[in-house]
Amino acid sequence: MDAMLDVQKRLLPDLIQIMQKRYQILRYIKLMEPVGRRSLSQSLGITERVLRSEIQFLKEQDLLLITNAGMILTKEGKIILDKLEHLMRDITGVKDLEKQLVRILGIRECIIVSGNSDESPWAKSELGRACVNKIKEHLLPDNIIAVTGGTTMATIADSMNKRFSNTNITFVPARGGIGEDVKNQANTISARMAENTDSQHMVLYVPDQVSEEVYDSIIHEPTIWNVLMEIKSANMLIHGIGDAMTMADRRKTTGVEREKILSGRAVAEAFGYYFNEQGEIVHRVQTIGLQLSDLQNIKSIFAVAGGSSKVKAIKAYMKVAPQHTILITDEAVARAIIKES
């Protein structure tokens, strides 16, 4: 296969480019369907005139259908797209990028999706879809899946459906609530995942950050203790990686604590821990839920983060991440990390 691709690139470079363009069109239609031509043109950065001829070709090949609501893929289109995805990973060199990233970061596996999540919402959707596909490979007959909050976790929930699994699954929030954005808190996202997959879920109705005295009082409440024990028993974890100052702002961190984060030059946050570029902990807040020390006991860990703005945060956190972590990120992050290494 590799030899054939090399020959095609040398003798028929236009063929590869055309294939990539048509692959992108099919992929975006699947993500956005039903979608109009103007919206698709803007997302792909292709003029409507060029896109019109490509759509006509794909329609003639019975790969897409034009309806009143917009374009959708046909059954044949979905089959072709699925086959193309594996081929495109070879053509674009993504497989090689994944191997390099694994070696640099020292973790189990890396999955890279195309694009830059900071610039395209569809790249973030691809992160969600890639994460769901990878999770399916690691499901057991009985699963307790702990989930953190954030917009990336929300896209993962949106990528789940009733066909996700026929195993027994309970989703649990990995931590308490942060800030005022309820829709992206761990409780809400774990509930959405459960609803989308027809599974069970538990709730942890406590704030993410509390004082030492309140912490000691809260965790001994029977209902909270029972949920915490389920969280600690999770055999799978899906979590994001936060930018340090963004997370400090979400927690409304002020005074001495904020100064500690700033003076320590923190660039990353996860599970209430703030890390500098060397992966050293410069500050920790008292949180209710999973702690960094709990991660070694979790069989399957999926860290999902993308976008150029997250490069420093991802690099820093990966210095302390368990070696069996699977990172799901985008091409912008991967190329930046490899370039800097």
N, C-alpha and C positions, 0 to 999 in steps of 0.2 A: 504493500500500500504506500509506504513512504517513498519508494523508488518511483512508483507511478506518479505520485504527486510532484516529485522533483522534475520529472519529464514534462508534465503538463505545465508547470510554472515556467519552464524554459521555452517550450514550443508554443504553448497556447496561454500566455499570461492573461489575455482578454477573457478567456473562458472562466478562469478562476475568479476574476473580478466580477463578471456577470453573475456567476453562481453565488458569490458572497452577497451581491446586491439583492438578488431574488430571495435568498435565504433571509436577509434582514426584513424584507417586505413581508414575507410569510410569518416570520416570528413576531413582528409588531402587530400584524392583524390578529394573530392568536391572542396576544396579550390584551389588545384593546377592543376586540370585536363585541358588538358590531361597530365599525368605525367608518367615518366618511373619508373621502379622498383628501380634502383640505387638511383635516386633522392629522392624517397619516403623513402627508407631505411635510408638515411642520415638525413632526416628531422625528422623521428620518433625515430632514435637511435636504430633501430632493424636491426639485421644482414639480409643480403639478403636471406640466407638459411631459416631462420624462416619466413621471410616475404613471401617467395615463397609458402610455404604451406598454409599460411593464405589467400593469394590471390587466390590460387586454390580453397579453400573452398568457398570464397565469390563469385567467378565466377560460381561455381557449383550451388550456391543458386540464381543465376541470379541477383546478386546485383551490379556487375560491369562488364564492357566490356573491353576487351583488343584490342586496335586498333593499327595501324602502328604508330600513333602519340603518343600513350601512353594509360594509363588506364583512363576510365571515368565511372561515376556511371550510372546505368540504371535507368529507371523511378521507378522501384520497390526499387532500392537501395536508391533513394532520399526519398521515402516514409518511409522506415525503419529508415533511418538516422534521419528524422524529429521526429519520435516517440521515438527514442533512446535518443535524446537530452534532452527531459523532464525527462526521467528516470535517465539519468546520473547525472543530477543536484541533484537528491535525493540521489543517491548512493555515490557521491563524497562529499556530504555535502555542496555544493555551496549555496543552499537556506538558510541554517543556517548562513553561512558566510555573506550573503547579509543582513540578519536581524541584525546581530551583528554590521555590518559596519554602517547601518542606525542609530542605537542607539548611537554608538560612535561619529559619525560625525554630527548628528542632522539635517539630510537633508531628503528630501521626499523619495528617493529611490536609491538603488544601484544595478547595474547589473554587475556581475563578469563573466569574461571569463577565461578559463583555460590558464595556461602558464605564461611566463614572456616576456613581449614585448621587453625587452633589449636583450634577447637571441634568440628569434624566430620571424622572420618577419610574421609568420603565426598567432602568438598571436596578433600582431598588426592588421592583417587583420580581426581577430575575433572581435576585438574592433569595427572596422568599420561596420561589419555586424550586431553586436548587437545594435549599435547606430541607424542604419537605421531601424531595426525592431522596436525599441522603439519609434522612431520619428513617424512612421506610426500610432501608437496608439494615437498620440496627434494632428494629422493634422486637420485643420478646413476647411470649404468650400473655404476660401480665406486665404492664408498664405504669410507672409513676413518672410523669414528665414535669419537671420544674421549669418555669418560664419567668424571665425578667420582663420589665416594661420597656417602652420606647417605640418610636415609629417603625423601626426595622422589624421589631417583633410583631407589630400590627400587620405588616405585609405578609409575614409568615402565616399568621392566622387567616388572612384573606386567601392564601394559596391552598388552604386545607379544605377538604370536602368529605362527603359521606364515604367516598371510595378510599379514603386515607388508609384505613386498616380494618381488619375484622378481628383484631386482638382486643384484649381488655385494657383500656387506657383510662387513667385518671390524671387530669392536668391540675397542677398546683402552682400558686404564685411563689416565686423564689424569695420574695421580699415583700415588705409592706408598701404602702402608697408613698409616692414622691410628688411633691408639689400639688398643683390644682388641676392638672390636665388628667381628669379621671379616665378618659377614653383610652389613654396609652399607659395606664398603670398595669402592673402585673396581674392584679385581680381581674380586671376587665378583659385583658388579653387571654388569660387562661380560660376564662368563661367563654369567650368567642371561639377559641380553639375547640373546646368541648362541644359547643353548639354546632359548629361546622362539621365536626367528625362524628356527631351523635355519641359522644363519650361522657364521662363523669368529670366533675371538677370540685375543688374545695376552695374556700375563700379565707383570706387572712386579713381581717378588718382591723389593722393596726397601722400607725404611721411608720414610715421607713426609718426615721431618725428620732431617737428618744434619749432622755437622760439616763444615767446609770440606775437611779432610784426607780424611775418609771419602768425601765427594762426589767428589773428584778421582780417588779410587781406584776407586770403584764404577762410574762412568759409562764407564770404559774397558774394562770386562769385555765381551767380544764379544757374549754373549747379551743383556746389558742394553742395550748400545749399539744393537743391532739393533732392539729393542723401542722404544727412545727415538726412533730415526729414523722408525719407523712412526707413533709418536705425533705427532711434529713434522710428519708428512706428512698428518695428518688434514684432511679437507675439511669435517668437521662436528664440532661440540662440543656436548655436553649437560652443563650444570653447574648447581649450586645456588649459593646465596648464604648465607653463614653469619653468625650473630650472633657478634661478636668474642669475647666472653668464653666463650661456649659452645664455640667452636673452640679457644680457649686451654686450656680445661679438658680437652677431648678430647686435646689434645697434651700434657697434663700440664705446662703451662708454669709455671715458677716463677722466683723470684729477679728478676734485673735485667730479663729479657725480659718477665716479667709486669708489672713496674712500668712498663716502657716503654709497654706496651699500655694500662694504666690511666691513666698520666699524659698519654698522647696522646689520651685519650678516644675510643678506637677503638670503632666501632659495627658494623663489617662486616669480613668476611674472605672472601677468594677467592684460590685458587692460592698460599696462603702469605703473602699480603699483607694487612695490617690497615689499615683506612681509618677516618678520623674522619668526621663528618657533612658536611664540605666535600669529601670525596673525596680528601683528602690521605693519602699513605702515612705511617703513624706507626711501623710496624715491618714487617720482612720476615724470614721464616725461610728457611733454605736447604732447598728442597724438590727432590725428584727427579721430573721430569715437566714438564708444560706450565708455562711462565712467562707472566706478563701480556703481555710483549712478543711472544709467539708468536701471540696472538689475532688480530692484524691480518691474518695470513696464512691464517686459516681462513675458508672461504667462507660457511658457515652456522653461526651460533651461537645456541643456545637457552638462555637463563637461566630457570630454573624455581624459583620460591620463592613461598610464600604464608603467610598468617596475620598477625594484627595485630602479633605480636611481631617480625615481620621488616620492618616499615615503614621504620624508620631504616636498617637494613642495606641494603635494596633501594635506597632513595633515595641513599645514600652511594656504593654500588658503581656505580650507573648514571651517576654523574658521570665515571667513568673507563672505563666499558664501551665497546667499539667501537661506532660508530654503526650498524653493520649487525646489531647484536644484536636478537633477538626475545625479548621478555619474556613469560613465561606465568605469570600470577599470579591471585589470587582477588579477589572484589569488595570484601572488607574492606580489602585493601591499596590497591586502586585508589581507593576513596572517601576513604581517609585521606590519600593523597598529594595528590589533587585538592583536598581541603579545606585542606590546609596550604600549597598553592601560591598 
